[in-house]
Amino acid sequence: MDGSVSLTAKEREVLLRKFREGITPEAQRALIRLSAAQGWTYLVMQSLLGGSARPIAASKQRWKGGAVAAWAAARPARTKVLAAWLVTITTWVMEKTPRDFGMSRNRWSGATIAIVLVEEQGVTASIETVRRALHESHLAWNRPRPIVGLKDPEYLKKLRRIQQRLRRMEADETAVCQDEMDLQLNPKIGSMWMRIGEQATVTTPGNNEKRHLAGSTHGWTGQVFVSPPGTSRNSELFIAHLDDLRRQLRHYRRIHVICDNAKFHTSHAVQAYLRKHPRIVLVLLPKYAPETNPTERIWWHLHETITRNHRCLSMQELVDQTFEWLAAHGQFKVETSRYCRPQKA
């Protein structure tokens, strides 16, 4: 080499690490044998591979006496075996639980997979081998997203009914998507950066306090209307929010409020309020379908940004931060794919 490329010790370490990540042990041993066949010295091979002389000598010794032919013949069979049980454990993880194999667990672990693999397939693999195999199948160890198991039998029918209502709206009518959320002085715990080997802490006040917010997202502009917090999630909170909507959207003749099927949304007090104020029209979403309400996504972002791991010492401080965040964002992008914007027939 002409020496035109120079590396610092740190740069060399980074490049060697990237090289080792992309090469299997078998490929490394093959490279050692090829290099030895070219007459390269131990010093040159150590410099290239970034290893010590011991594995290089061990690799050269293993290749003597026809080991190349034996390795080439054995490799496809071993690959076939590995591929077969990799497909098997991937199917287990995606479609079954350990209880299907008589174990008293509801989720898989590396050790559980290794045990079942021996019992069901007669294949012995370490926990680390199982972990690497699952990563090769593009599986990762993450927290699942909870969803409601029940489904409204009239799910599609109700969504179509909402779409039809919105299509028939006139210019002096509007629609909002309404929902409630809770603020708690005890912070919600979320992932955060911390030093390896040390678990960070989040201080909680001990005596929890709760406040409930009622908010609505304007279906066309994405503007969010949030009423002052209440101490209970009830009809009183909902009616107070409907009053706010009447004032803030007073230039509309009719306001369609799309909301979920909570009992306090259809209580006797709410029905009496609607009879007194016919400008407000309630439109109920399908049951057990929070994903149909775009305001849910706004609350999710608020929790991710404000309430998780918060360090507020008082509820008023947390409420102030919440309204500051909402005011700073102003308007949110509304997901219109389902029903939020009226469509031309």
C-alpha positions, 0 to 999 in steps of 0.5 A: 500500500502507498500509505495514502490512507491513515487511521487513528486508533479510534477509527481503526476500532470502529472499522474493525467492529463494522467488519466483524458485524458483517462476517460470520465465523465460518467466513472468517475462517475461510478468509484465514485459509485463503490468506494463508494459501496466498503466503500471508504472514501471521502479522498481516492476517492479524492486522487485517482481521484485528484478532490475535494469532491463536484463532488464526493458528487454530483455523489453519490447523483445522483446515489441514487434512482435507477439512475443506471438502468435509466442511463444504459437504457438511455446511448445506446439511447444517444450514438446512437443519438450522433453517427448519427449526428457525421456521418452527420457533418463529411459528411458535412465537407468532401463533402459539403460547407456551401453554399450548405445549403444557407449560405454565407461562403465557409468553415466550422467553429464550429459555422457554423456546430452548426447552420446547425445542428440545422436547418437540424437535430434539434440537439443542440450542442455547438461549443466545442462539435462540435470541440470534435466530429470532433476530434473523427472522426480524423479530424483536423483544418489544411491548405489545399494543393493547387493543379491545378484544370485543367488536361492535357487530354493527361496526361498519354500518355505524361508520357508514352512517357517520359518513352519510351524515357528514356528506349531507352537512350544509355550509353552516354545520360542522363536526368535532370528534370528542373524547376525555383524558385523565391527568395524574400527579403520579407520572406515567412511566415511559422509556428513557435514556439511562446509563447501562447497568443503572436504572434511572428513577422517577419520583412520585409524590405518593398521594396521587391526584387526578383531573379529567379533561374533555376535548374535541378536535375540529374535523376540518381544521384540526383545532383542539378545544379543551375545557377546564379540568374537572375532578370527575369524569361524568355528565357534568364534565361533558355538559360543561364541554358542550357549553364551551363548544356552543360558545367557541363555534357559535357561528355554526347553526349545528354542531355534530359531536362525534363521541364514544358510547360512555354512559355519561354521554347519553345520561338523562342530564345530557338528553335534557341538555340536548333538548334545550340546545338543539344546535348540538347533535350527538353522533355515537361511534361504534362500541369498543372502537377507540381507534376510530376517534382521532382525538385519541391520537392527540391524547397519546402524543400529549402523554408521550410528551408531557405526562410520562416521567413528569416531575411536576410537584403539583397538579396545577403545574401539570395542568399548566404544562398540558395547556401550554403544550396544546396551545403551542401545537395549535392545530393538529393533522386530522386523519380523514381516511375514515369519516372526518371530512365529508366526501362528495358522492 
